[in-house]
Amino acid sequence: MTLEILTPDKKVFEGDVTAVTVPGTMGSFQILHDHAPIISTLEDGPVIIKCKTGDQTFTIKGGVVEALKNKIIVLAEGVA
């Protein structure tokens, strides 16, 4: 899967991932390979990225996430 994390200022992350956990408005959830298409609003909190090279965490300030055909895009209002 590919993941992009974007803010109004810059691209924070772009790369291949095996799993992503995001802070959804109704609770955090994880997106895995071949996840059903989804668009969801996000709250302030951690985006946890699992890659073959290790885990990474970014703390975002709200936004939206879209997952479609193994491409995940997080549009965050900001990154702390």
C-alpha positions in Angstrom: 0.0 0.0 0.0 1.1 3.6 -0.5 0.5 6.3 2.0 0.7 10.1 1.7 0.3 12.5 4.6 -0.2 16.1 3.5 -0.7 19.4 5.3 -1.5 22.8 3.8 2.3 23.5 4.1 4.0 20.4 2.9 4.1 16.7 2.3 4.9 15.1 5.6 5.3 11.4 4.5 5.1 9.4 1.3 5.9 5.7 1.0 5.0 2.1 1.1 3.4 0.8 4.3 1.9 -2.4 5.6 -0.6 -0.8 8.0 -1.8 2.6 9.1 -3.7 3.5 12.3 -5.5 6.8 12.3 -7.5 8.8 15.0 -11.0 8.6 13.5 -13.8 10.9 14.9 -15.6 7.8 16.3 -12.4 6.2 17.5 -9.1 5.1 16.1 -9.0 2.4 13.3 -6.5 0.6 11.3 -6.2 0.3 7.5 -4.7 -2.8 6.0 -4.0 -4.1 2.5 -7.2 -4.4 0.4 -9.3 -2.4 2.9 -12.8 -1.4 1.7 -12.9 2.1 0.3 -13.4 4.6 3.1 -13.4 8.4 3.7 -13.4 9.5 7.3 -12.9 12.6 9.4 -10.0 12.6 11.8 -9.4 14.0 15.3 -6.2 15.3 16.8 -4.0 12.3 17.6 -1.3 9.9 16.4 -1.1 8.4 12.9 0.9 5.1 13.4 2.6 3.8 10.3 4.0 0.3 10.0 6.6 -0.3 7.3 9.0 -3.1 6.6 11.8 -0.8 7.8 10.0 -0.1 11.2 7.2 1.9 12.8 6.8 5.7 12.6 4.3 8.0 14.4 3.1 11.5 13.5 0.7 13.5 15.7 -1.8 15.3 13.5 -4.2 18.1 14.2 -7.4 16.8 12.7 -8.2 16.2 9.0 -9.6 13.5 6.7 -8.4 10.2 5.4 -9.3 8.4 2.2 -8.4 4.8 1.4 -9.1 3.5 -2.1 -7.4 0.7 -4.1 -4.5 0.4 -1.6 -3.7 4.1 -1.7 -4.2 6.0 1.5 -4.2 9.8 1.7 -4.3 11.7 5.0 -5.1 15.4 4.6 -4.1 16.8 8.0 -4.7 20.4 9.2 -1.3 20.3 10.8 1.4 18.1 12.3 2.7 18.6 15.8 
